[in-house]
Amino acid sequence: MMTLIEKAAQYIANAKQIVALTGAGISVESGIPPFRGKGGLWEKFDPMEYAHIDVFLKNPKKVWDVMLKEMKEIIQQAKPNNAHLGLAKLEQMGKLKTIITQNIDGLHQMAGNSDVIEFHGNFAWLRCLNCSHRCAMRDVNLDVIPPTCSCGGIYRPDCVFFGEMIPMEALTRSQSLSKNCDVMLVIGTSAVVQPAALMPMIAKDSGAKIIEINAEPTPLTYSVSDVALQGNASEIIIKLIDTLQPLV
Ligand code: APR
């Protein structure tokens, strides 16, 4: 009788087009808190109070002061963990083409994956609300809040706030990759935020096998996932690669 890990490894070994969808859970072991569940950011900050574009435009100082400053410190010192490194290894093995990530921490690129779709943008860049000048988050000092551009405009992070559209290119590429993959790895996401949470459904409807890796059950676990591996993403991905290696 095959274990769940062996079943997942077999699906990956037989697959030609593999795509991953990742969420905040994959970065928890890098010191970045998730949004929901234990220690989640939304337990601390009401997202409609701090992460909605209308609130940011009305009171950028409050959002920078209370939430963005803390996020900058946390994200800037984060390094890829074994889950990120494992996905980079899967790409090297020719067993992962693209990562669709909801995360804004840039850790997949830092780990070495070469094709990462940033569904919710990236926290590493700021954009001036007035002249659209971009600068690196790393280079801005937050002694003055909110940070402002030389034109006097206020800088906003280059990520997608609630109330904003997903970048069109990210959305269309993700939909087509989800439609054409034969395995989707779904890692560290509560699968409740649309339209990202639609991608596993599109993949499933197109006949793909869904392998879910998450610390707790999600709306996908009992109805969409073909294999649900519950636990820490880094431990599971290490085991998955060890089991896969002899099969490829
Ligand atoms: N290993 C695996 N899974 C984990 C780990 C871990 N070490 N730690 C936490 N998790 C799981 C949690 O159980 C949870 O189901 O990761 C999931 C994280 O869910 P969320 O915090 O909701 O993150 P995500 O799904 O990425 O949220 C989607 O919501 O607020 C918006 O823009 C934000 O991109 C985010 C989107």
py3Dmol code that shows the C-alpha trace and the ligand (Angstrom):
import py3Dmol

protein = """\
ATOM      1  CA  MET A   1       0.000   0.000   0.000  1.00  0.00           C
ATOM      2  CA  MET A   2       1.530   3.340  -1.100  1.00  0.00           C
ATOM      3  CA  THR A   3       2.020   6.074   1.482  1.00  0.00           C
ATOM      4  CA  LEU A   4       0.605   9.529   0.657  1.00  0.00           C
ATOM      5  CA  ILE A   5       4.133  10.853   0.054  1.00  0.00           C
ATOM      6  CA  GLU A   6       4.837   7.954  -2.345  1.00  0.00           C
ATOM      7  CA  LYS A   7       1.561   8.646  -4.170  1.00  0.00           C
ATOM      8  CA  ALA A   8       2.440  12.349  -4.504  1.00  0.00           C
ATOM      9  CA  ALA A   9       5.956  11.500  -5.698  1.00  0.00           C
ATOM     10  CA  GLN A  10       4.528   9.102  -8.303  1.00  0.00           C
ATOM     11  CA  TYR A  11       2.173  11.804  -9.632  1.00  0.00           C
ATOM     12  CA  ILE A  12       5.112  14.232  -9.925  1.00  0.00           C
ATOM     13  CA  ALA A  13       7.369  11.612 -11.572  1.00  0.00           C
ATOM     14  CA  ASN A  14       4.717  10.890 -14.236  1.00  0.00           C
ATOM     15  CA  ALA A  15       3.848  14.542 -14.847  1.00  0.00           C
ATOM     16  CA  LYS A  16       5.017  16.709 -17.733  1.00  0.00           C
ATOM     17  CA  GLN A  17       3.663  20.147 -16.760  1.00  0.00           C
ATOM     18  CA  ILE A  18       3.898  20.913 -13.022  1.00  0.00           C
ATOM     19  CA  VAL A  19       2.827  24.230 -11.490  1.00  0.00           C
ATOM     20  CA  ALA A  20       2.863  25.314  -7.833  1.00  0.00           C
ATOM     21  CA  LEU A  21       0.497  27.719  -6.070  1.00  0.00           C
ATOM     22  CA  THR A  22       1.991  29.005  -2.818  1.00  0.00           C
ATOM     23  CA  GLY A  23       0.680  31.100   0.069  1.00  0.00           C
ATOM     24  CA  ALA A  24       1.939  32.671   3.277  1.00  0.00           C
ATOM     25  CA  GLY A  25       2.324  29.283   4.999  1.00  0.00           C
ATOM     26  CA  ILE A  26       5.413  28.461   2.945  1.00  0.00           C
ATOM     27  CA  SER A  27       7.200  31.516   4.383  1.00  0.00           C
ATOM     28  CA  VAL A  28       6.218  31.001   8.040  1.00  0.00           C
ATOM     29  CA  GLU A  29       9.417  29.028   8.691  1.00  0.00           C
ATOM     30  CA  SER A  30      11.325  32.047   7.346  1.00  0.00           C
ATOM     31  CA  GLY A  31       9.883  34.152  10.167  1.00  0.00           C
ATOM     32  CA  ILE A  32       7.080  35.812   8.185  1.00  0.00           C
ATOM     33  CA  PRO A  33       3.710  35.387   9.953  1.00  0.00           C
ATOM     34  CA  PRO A  34       0.747  34.052   7.974  1.00  0.00           C
ATOM     35  CA  PHE A  35      -2.392  36.145   7.544  1.00  0.00           C
ATOM     36  CA  ARG A  36      -4.909  33.682   9.004  1.00  0.00           C
ATOM     37  CA  GLY A  37      -4.806  31.022  11.694  1.00  0.00           C
ATOM     38  CA  LYS A  38      -2.327  30.873  14.581  1.00  0.00           C
ATOM     39  CA  GLY A  39      -0.242  34.091  14.827  1.00  0.00           C
ATOM     40  CA  GLY A  40      -1.875  35.486  11.702  1.00  0.00           C
ATOM     41  CA  LEU A  41      -1.385  39.131  10.769  1.00  0.00           C
ATOM     42  CA  TRP A  42      -5.152  39.598  10.404  1.00  0.00           C
ATOM     43  CA  GLU A  43      -5.584  38.628  14.054  1.00  0.00           C
ATOM     44  CA  LYS A  44      -3.501  41.734  14.843  1.00  0.00           C
ATOM     45  CA  PHE A  45      -4.642  44.130  12.126  1.00  0.00           C
ATOM     46  CA  ASP A  46      -8.113  44.301  10.619  1.00  0.00           C
ATOM     47  CA  PRO A  47      -7.358  43.922   6.869  1.00  0.00           C
ATOM     48  CA  MET A  48     -10.234  46.247   5.977  1.00  0.00           C
ATOM     49  CA  GLU A  49      -8.727  48.800   8.345  1.00  0.00           C
ATOM     50  CA  TYR A  50      -5.108  48.526   7.142  1.00  0.00           C
ATOM     51  CA  ALA A  51      -4.846  46.583   3.894  1.00  0.00           C
ATOM     52  CA  HIS A  52      -7.597  48.114   1.739  1.00  0.00           C
ATOM     53  CA  ILE A  53      -6.584  50.570  -0.975  1.00  0.00           C
ATOM     54  CA  ASP A  54      -9.315  53.095   0.016  1.00  0.00           C
ATOM     55  CA  VAL A  55      -7.965  53.232   3.583  1.00  0.00           C
ATOM     56  CA  PHE A  56      -4.389  53.609   2.306  1.00  0.00           C
ATOM     57  CA  LEU A  57      -5.322  56.515   0.002  1.00  0.00           C
ATOM     58  CA  LYS A  58      -7.321  58.204   2.779  1.00  0.00           C
ATOM     59  CA  ASN A  59      -4.648  57.792   5.456  1.00  0.00           C
ATOM     60  CA  PRO A  60      -1.299  56.520   4.122  1.00  0.00           C
ATOM     61  CA  LYS A  61       0.507  57.607   7.302  1.00  0.00           C
ATOM     62  CA  LYS A  62      -1.601  55.278   9.472  1.00  0.00           C
ATOM     63  CA  VAL A  63      -1.076  52.277   7.187  1.00  0.00           C
ATOM     64  CA  TRP A  64       2.669  52.952   6.897  1.00  0.00           C
ATOM     65  CA  ASP A  65       3.063  53.601  10.604  1.00  0.00           C
ATOM     66  CA  VAL A  66       1.072  50.687  11.943  1.00  0.00           C
ATOM     67  CA  MET A  67       1.477  47.880   9.426  1.00  0.00           C
ATOM     68  CA  LEU A  68       3.877  48.521   6.571  1.00  0.00           C
ATOM     69  CA  LYS A  69       6.792  49.526   8.817  1.00  0.00           C
ATOM     70  CA  GLU A  70       6.534  46.223  10.721  1.00  0.00           C
ATOM     71  CA  MET A  71       6.151  44.228   7.504  1.00  0.00           C
ATOM     72  CA  LYS A  72       9.262  45.901   6.052  1.00  0.00           C
ATOM     73  CA  GLU A  73      11.382  44.855   9.045  1.00  0.00           C
ATOM     74  CA  ILE A  74      10.085  41.269   9.006  1.00  0.00           C
ATOM     75  CA  ILE A  75      10.363  40.722   5.235  1.00  0.00           C
ATOM     76  CA  GLN A  76      13.784  42.346   4.875  1.00  0.00           C
ATOM     77  CA  GLN A  77      15.457  39.909   7.257  1.00  0.00           C
ATOM     78  CA  ALA A  78      13.671  36.807   5.898  1.00  0.00           C
ATOM     79  CA  LYS A  79      15.647  34.123   4.050  1.00  0.00           C
ATOM     80  CA  PRO A  80      14.327  31.211   1.969  1.00  0.00           C
ATOM     81  CA  ASN A  81      13.615  28.098   4.090  1.00  0.00           C
ATOM     82  CA  ASN A  82      13.847  24.438   3.033  1.00  0.00           C
ATOM     83  CA  ALA A  83      10.405  24.592   1.451  1.00  0.00           C
ATOM     84  CA  HIS A  84      11.465  27.407  -0.912  1.00  0.00           C
ATOM     85  CA  LEU A  85      14.806  25.653  -1.557  1.00  0.00           C
ATOM     86  CA  GLY A  86      12.958  22.403  -2.243  1.00  0.00           C
ATOM     87  CA  LEU A  87      10.859  24.056  -4.966  1.00  0.00           C
ATOM     88  CA  ALA A  88      14.065  25.421  -6.526  1.00  0.00           C
ATOM     89  CA  LYS A  89      15.435  21.850  -6.482  1.00  0.00           C
ATOM     90  CA  LEU A  90      12.253  20.603  -8.198  1.00  0.00           C
ATOM     91  CA  GLU A  91      12.848  23.168 -10.968  1.00  0.00           C
ATOM     92  CA  GLN A  92      16.451  21.931 -11.344  1.00  0.00           C
ATOM     93  CA  MET A  93      15.116  18.356 -11.583  1.00  0.00           C
ATOM     94  CA  GLY A  94      12.843  19.506 -14.418  1.00  0.00           C
ATOM     95  CA  LYS A  95       9.852  18.813 -12.183  1.00  0.00           C
ATOM     96  CA  LEU A  96       8.489  22.328 -11.647  1.00  0.00           C
ATOM     97  CA  LYS A  97       7.944  24.940 -14.339  1.00  0.00           C
ATOM     98  CA  THR A  98       6.253  27.919 -12.690  1.00  0.00           C
ATOM     99  CA  ILE A  99       5.309  29.065  -9.212  1.00  0.00           C
ATOM    100  CA  ILE A 100       2.175  31.161  -8.853  1.00  0.00           C
ATOM    101  CA  THR A 101       2.692  32.854  -5.502  1.00  0.00           C
ATOM    102  CA  GLN A 102       0.321  34.964  -3.411  1.00  0.00           C
ATOM    103  CA  ASN A 103       3.331  36.025  -1.331  1.00  0.00           C
ATOM    104  CA  ILE A 104       5.020  39.411  -1.679  1.00  0.00           C
ATOM    105  CA  ASP A 105       8.315  38.443   0.025  1.00  0.00           C
ATOM    106  CA  GLY A 106      10.379  37.516  -3.065  1.00  0.00           C
ATOM    107  CA  LEU A 107      11.696  34.352  -1.316  1.00  0.00           C
ATOM    108  CA  HIS A 108      11.010  32.017  -4.268  1.00  0.00           C
ATOM    109  CA  GLN A 109      13.247  34.103  -6.546  1.00  0.00           C
ATOM    110  CA  MET A 110      15.865  34.299  -3.775  1.00  0.00           C
ATOM    111  CA  ALA A 111      15.757  30.477  -3.478  1.00  0.00           C
ATOM    112  CA  GLY A 112      16.490  30.176  -7.214  1.00  0.00           C
ATOM    113  CA  ASN A 113      13.175  29.559  -9.001  1.00  0.00           C
ATOM    114  CA  SER A 114      13.308  31.287 -12.380  1.00  0.00           C
ATOM    115  CA  ASP A 115       9.604  31.595 -13.291  1.00  0.00           C
ATOM    116  CA  VAL A 116       7.553  33.120 -10.461  1.00  0.00           C
ATOM    117  CA  ILE A 117       4.203  34.823 -11.032  1.00  0.00           C
ATOM    118  CA  GLU A 118       3.599  37.345  -8.244  1.00  0.00           C
ATOM    119  CA  PHE A 119      -0.190  37.310  -7.993  1.00  0.00           C
ATOM    120  CA  HIS A 120      -0.260  40.011  -5.318  1.00  0.00           C
ATOM    121  CA  GLY A 121       2.801  41.984  -6.455  1.00  0.00           C
ATOM    122  CA  ASN A 122       6.006  42.371  -4.509  1.00  0.00           C
ATOM    123  CA  PHE A 123       6.868  44.242  -1.330  1.00  0.00           C
ATOM    124  CA  ALA A 124      10.444  44.916  -2.492  1.00  0.00           C
ATOM    125  CA  TRP A 125       9.414  47.936  -4.604  1.00  0.00           C
ATOM    126  CA  LEU A 126       7.601  51.187  -3.941  1.00  0.00           C
ATOM    127  CA  ARG A 127       5.786  53.335  -6.498  1.00  0.00           C
ATOM    128  CA  CYS A 128       5.051  57.079  -6.230  1.00  0.00           C
ATOM    129  CA  LEU A 129       1.310  57.783  -6.268  1.00  0.00           C
ATOM    130  CA  ASN A 130       1.985  61.011  -8.140  1.00  0.00           C
ATOM    131  CA  CYS A 131       4.675  60.354 -10.768  1.00  0.00           C
ATOM    132  CA  SER A 132       4.925  56.505 -10.589  1.00  0.00           C
ATOM    133  CA  HIS A 133       8.685  56.687  -9.863  1.00  0.00           C
ATOM    134  CA  ARG A 134       9.781  53.320  -8.436  1.00  0.00           C
ATOM    135  CA  CYS A 135      12.333  52.795  -5.702  1.00  0.00           C
ATOM    136  CA  ALA A 136      13.483  49.775  -3.690  1.00  0.00           C
ATOM    137  CA  MET A 137      11.812  49.294  -0.280  1.00  0.00           C
ATOM    138  CA  ARG A 138      15.302  48.501   1.060  1.00  0.00           C
ATOM    139  CA  ASP A 139      16.557  51.993   0.113  1.00  0.00           C
ATOM    140  CA  VAL A 140      13.784  53.997   1.709  1.00  0.00           C
ATOM    141  CA  ASN A 141      14.199  55.116   5.285  1.00  0.00           C
ATOM    142  CA  LEU A 142      11.091  55.326   7.349  1.00  0.00           C
ATOM    143  CA  ASP A 143      12.193  58.146   9.669  1.00  0.00           C
ATOM    144  CA  VAL A 144       9.721  60.170   7.633  1.00  0.00           C
ATOM    145  CA  ILE A 145       6.287  58.489   7.427  1.00  0.00           C
ATOM    146  CA  PRO A 146       4.773  58.175   4.893  1.00  0.00           C
ATOM    147  CA  PRO A 147       7.903  58.055   2.650  1.00  0.00           C
ATOM    148  CA  THR A 148       7.714  60.565  -0.191  1.00  0.00           C
ATOM    149  CA  CYS A 149       9.196  60.839  -3.661  1.00  0.00           C
ATOM    150  CA  SER A 150      11.369  63.785  -4.746  1.00  0.00           C
ATOM    151  CA  CYS A 151       8.280  65.087  -6.603  1.00  0.00           C
ATOM    152  CA  GLY A 152       6.473  65.263  -3.244  1.00  0.00           C
ATOM    153  CA  GLY A 153       4.207  62.310  -4.021  1.00  0.00           C
ATOM    154  CA  ILE A 154       3.636  59.549  -1.458  1.00  0.00           C
ATOM    155  CA  TYR A 155       5.165  56.123  -2.023  1.00  0.00           C
ATOM    156  CA  ARG A 156       2.963  52.999  -1.936  1.00  0.00           C
ATOM    157  CA  PRO A 157       4.229  49.409  -1.898  1.00  0.00           C
ATOM    158  CA  ASP A 158       4.050  47.687  -5.316  1.00  0.00           C
ATOM    159  CA  CYS A 159       1.757  44.996  -3.919  1.00  0.00           C
ATOM    160  CA  VAL A 160      -1.981  44.481  -4.448  1.00  0.00           C
ATOM    161  CA  PHE A 161      -4.199  45.884  -1.697  1.00  0.00           C
ATOM    162  CA  PHE A 162      -7.673  44.562  -1.006  1.00  0.00           C
ATOM    163  CA  GLY A 163     -10.028  46.398  -3.357  1.00  0.00           C
ATOM    164  CA  GLU A 164      -7.498  46.321  -6.221  1.00  0.00           C
ATOM    165  CA  MET A 165      -7.365  44.148  -9.326  1.00  0.00           C
ATOM    166  CA  ILE A 166      -4.815  41.355  -9.769  1.00  0.00           C
ATOM    167  CA  PRO A 167      -2.276  42.431 -12.439  1.00  0.00           C
ATOM    168  CA  MET A 168      -3.875  41.254 -15.726  1.00  0.00           C
ATOM    169  CA  GLU A 169      -0.746  39.481 -17.024  1.00  0.00           C
ATOM    170  CA  ALA A 170      -0.389  37.551 -13.740  1.00  0.00           C
ATOM    171  CA  LEU A 171      -4.045  36.537 -13.839  1.00  0.00           C
ATOM    172  CA  THR A 172      -4.172  35.399 -17.462  1.00  0.00           C
ATOM    173  CA  ARG A 173      -0.870  33.505 -17.295  1.00  0.00           C
ATOM    174  CA  SER A 174      -1.941  31.782 -14.050  1.00  0.00           C
ATOM    175  CA  GLN A 175      -5.283  30.754 -15.521  1.00  0.00           C
ATOM    176  CA  SER A 176      -3.677  29.280 -18.632  1.00  0.00           C
ATOM    177  CA  LEU A 177      -0.940  27.458 -16.672  1.00  0.00           C
ATOM    178  CA  SER A 178      -3.588  26.056 -14.295  1.00  0.00           C
ATOM    179  CA  LYS A 179      -5.636  24.865 -17.278  1.00  0.00           C
ATOM    180  CA  ASN A 180      -2.680  23.125 -18.925  1.00  0.00           C
ATOM    181  CA  CYS A 181      -0.797  21.558 -16.023  1.00  0.00           C
ATOM    182  CA  ASP A 182      -1.071  17.895 -15.139  1.00  0.00           C
ATOM    183  CA  VAL A 183      -0.012  18.346 -11.509  1.00  0.00           C
ATOM    184  CA  MET A 184      -0.529  21.383  -9.257  1.00  0.00           C
ATOM    185  CA  LEU A 185       1.286  21.588  -5.925  1.00  0.00           C
ATOM    186  CA  VAL A 186      -0.763  23.796  -3.546  1.00  0.00           C
ATOM    187  CA  ILE A 187       1.440  24.803  -0.626  1.00  0.00           C
ATOM    188  CA  GLY A 188       0.788  26.930   2.484  1.00  0.00           C
ATOM    189  CA  THR A 189      -2.448  28.607   1.480  1.00  0.00           C
ATOM    190  CA  SER A 190      -5.796  28.744   3.288  1.00  0.00           C
ATOM    191  CA  ALA A 191      -7.357  28.777  -0.207  1.00  0.00           C
ATOM    192  CA  VAL A 192     -10.019  31.334   0.763  1.00  0.00           C
ATOM    193  CA  VAL A 193      -8.932  34.415  -1.208  1.00  0.00           C
ATOM    194  CA  GLN A 194     -10.172  34.746  -4.785  1.00  0.00           C
ATOM    195  CA  PRO A 195      -9.164  34.666  -7.564  1.00  0.00           C
ATOM    196  CA  ALA A 196      -5.971  32.843  -6.438  1.00  0.00           C
ATOM    197  CA  ALA A 197      -8.024  30.083  -4.805  1.00  0.00           C
ATOM    198  CA  LEU A 198      -9.685  29.442  -8.180  1.00  0.00           C
ATOM    199  CA  MET A 199      -6.449  28.160  -9.730  1.00  0.00           C
ATOM    200  CA  PRO A 200      -6.596  24.674  -8.117  1.00  0.00           C
ATOM    201  CA  MET A 201     -10.240  24.375  -9.257  1.00  0.00           C
ATOM    202  CA  ILE A 202      -9.283  25.282 -12.846  1.00  0.00           C
ATOM    203  CA  ALA A 203      -6.450  22.730 -12.714  1.00  0.00           C
ATOM    204  CA  LYS A 204      -8.708  20.042 -11.236  1.00  0.00           C
ATOM    205  CA  ASP A 205     -11.434  20.661 -13.836  1.00  0.00           C
ATOM    206  CA  SER A 206      -8.792  20.277 -16.537  1.00  0.00           C
ATOM    207  CA  GLY A 207      -7.822  16.832 -15.220  1.00  0.00           C
ATOM    208  CA  ALA A 208      -4.728  17.745 -13.174  1.00  0.00           C
ATOM    209  CA  LYS A 209      -3.786  15.962  -9.954  1.00  0.00           C
ATOM    210  CA  ILE A 210      -3.811  18.332  -6.953  1.00  0.00           C
ATOM    211  CA  ILE A 211      -1.177  17.748  -4.264  1.00  0.00           C
ATOM    212  CA  GLU A 212      -1.874  19.925  -1.207  1.00  0.00           C
ATOM    213  CA  ILE A 213       0.754  20.625   1.484  1.00  0.00           C
ATOM    214  CA  ASN A 214      -0.621  22.592   4.437  1.00  0.00           C
ATOM    215  CA  ALA A 215      -0.471  22.746   8.252  1.00  0.00           C
ATOM    216  CA  GLU A 216      -4.236  22.300   8.511  1.00  0.00           C
ATOM    217  CA  PRO A 217      -7.209  21.285   6.321  1.00  0.00           C
ATOM    218  CA  THR A 218      -8.566  23.881   3.870  1.00  0.00           C
ATOM    219  CA  PRO A 219     -11.680  24.072   1.629  1.00  0.00           C
ATOM    220  CA  LEU A 220      -9.656  22.114  -0.953  1.00  0.00           C
ATOM    221  CA  THR A 221      -8.613  19.245   1.303  1.00  0.00           C
ATOM    222  CA  TYR A 222     -11.661  16.949   1.204  1.00  0.00           C
ATOM    223  CA  SER A 223     -13.116  17.903  -2.164  1.00  0.00           C
ATOM    224  CA  VAL A 224     -10.354  18.991  -4.570  1.00  0.00           C
ATOM    225  CA  SER A 225      -6.991  17.649  -3.373  1.00  0.00           C
ATOM    226  CA  ASP A 226      -5.997  14.213  -4.683  1.00  0.00           C
ATOM    227  CA  VAL A 227      -3.256  13.988  -2.030  1.00  0.00           C
ATOM    228  CA  ALA A 228      -3.384  16.145   1.124  1.00  0.00           C
ATOM    229  CA  LEU A 229      -0.102  16.146   3.105  1.00  0.00           C
ATOM    230  CA  GLN A 230      -0.644  17.817   6.475  1.00  0.00           C
ATOM    231  CA  GLY A 231       2.282  19.352   8.368  1.00  0.00           C
ATOM    232  CA  ASN A 232       5.190  21.783   7.971  1.00  0.00           C
ATOM    233  CA  ALA A 233       5.911  22.585   4.331  1.00  0.00           C
ATOM    234  CA  SER A 234       9.702  22.335   4.729  1.00  0.00           C
ATOM    235  CA  GLU A 235       9.657  18.855   6.315  1.00  0.00           C
ATOM    236  CA  ILE A 236       7.123  17.525   3.797  1.00  0.00           C
ATOM    237  CA  ILE A 237       8.924  18.932   0.751  1.00  0.00           C
ATOM    238  CA  ILE A 238      12.247  17.452   1.874  1.00  0.00           C
ATOM    239  CA  LYS A 239      10.569  14.022   2.258  1.00  0.00           C
ATOM    240  CA  LEU A 240       8.796  14.420  -1.090  1.00  0.00           C
ATOM    241  CA  ILE A 241      12.041  15.161  -2.945  1.00  0.00           C
ATOM    242  CA  ASP A 242      13.843  12.229  -1.224  1.00  0.00           C
ATOM    243  CA  THR A 243      11.009   9.916  -2.351  1.00  0.00           C
ATOM    244  CA  LEU A 244      10.901  11.411  -5.862  1.00  0.00           C
ATOM    245  CA  GLN A 245      14.649  11.283  -6.563  1.00  0.00           C
ATOM    246  CA  PRO A 246      14.854   7.513  -7.363  1.00  0.00           C
ATOM    247  CA  LEU A 247      11.777   7.781  -9.624  1.00  0.00           C
ATOM    248  CA  VAL A 248      13.117  10.395 -12.069  1.00  0.00           C
TER     249      VAL A 248
END
"""
ligand_1 = """\
36
APR
N 3.742 24.778 6.636
C 2.629 24.606 5.865
N 1.500 25.348 6.009
C 1.504 26.301 6.963
C 2.626 26.542 7.804
C 3.773 25.736 7.607
N 4.875 25.881 8.358
N 2.301 27.560 8.660
C 1.045 27.943 8.355
N 0.551 27.188 7.353
C -0.759 27.271 6.686
C -1.880 27.742 7.583
O -2.495 26.624 8.206
C -2.831 28.416 6.573
O -3.784 27.492 6.070
O -0.633 28.243 5.660
C -1.915 28.843 5.415
C -1.726 30.341 5.343
O -2.965 30.908 5.022
P -3.103 32.500 4.954
O -2.418 33.106 6.112
O -4.546 32.791 4.711
O -2.243 32.913 3.678
P -2.683 32.905 2.163
O -3.507 31.717 1.853
O -1.441 33.108 1.370
O -3.582 34.229 2.060
C -3.987 34.620 0.767
O -4.851 36.686 1.631
O -4.763 38.511 2.974
C -4.502 38.065 1.717
O -2.963 39.050 0.288
C -3.054 38.177 1.371
O -1.835 36.793 -0.186
C -2.657 36.763 0.974
C -3.990 36.112 0.670
"""
view = py3Dmol.view(width=600, height=400)
view.addModel(protein, "pdb")
view.setStyle({"model": 0}, {"cartoon": {"style": "trace"}})
view.addModel(ligand_1, "xyz")
view.setStyle({"model": 1}, {"stick": {}})
view.zoomTo()
view.show()
